[in-house]
Amino acid sequence: MFRGRAGSLVKLIWHDGIGMSLYSKRLENGRFVWPSAKDGTVSLTASQLACLLDGIDWRNPQYSWRPQSAG
């Protein structure tokens, strides 16, 4: 997983055993809450990753922003 400079974009490289896929997600409002890196890498649990991708502060799990309309 990689984070953009502004903090509103993340890219995830996924290997499923057959091939690789690149997923990206950009927040319309706010930034992804990124943990501090130790030795240049960050370790996340599955629940922390899910919160991070939903735009939820994984240290205090509450929605930080919710879109008014979907489309």
Rosetta blueprint (number, residue, H / E / L):
1 M L
2 F E
3 R E
4 G L
5 R L
6 A L
7 G L
8 S L
9 L E
10 V E
11 K E
12 L E
13 I E
14 W E
15 H E
16 D L
17 G L
18 I L
19 G L
20 M E
21 S E
22 L E
23 Y E
24 S E
25 K E
26 R E
27 L L
28 E L
29 N L
30 G L
31 R L
32 F L
33 V L
34 W L
35 P L
36 S L
37 A L
38 K E
39 D L
40 G L
41 T E
42 V L
43 S L
44 L L
45 T L
46 A H
47 S H
48 Q H
49 L H
50 A H
51 C H
52 L H
53 L H
54 D L
55 G L
56 I E
57 D L
58 W L
59 R L
60 N L
61 P L
62 Q L
63 Y E
64 S L
65 W L
66 R L
67 P L
68 Q L
69 S L
70 A L
71 G L
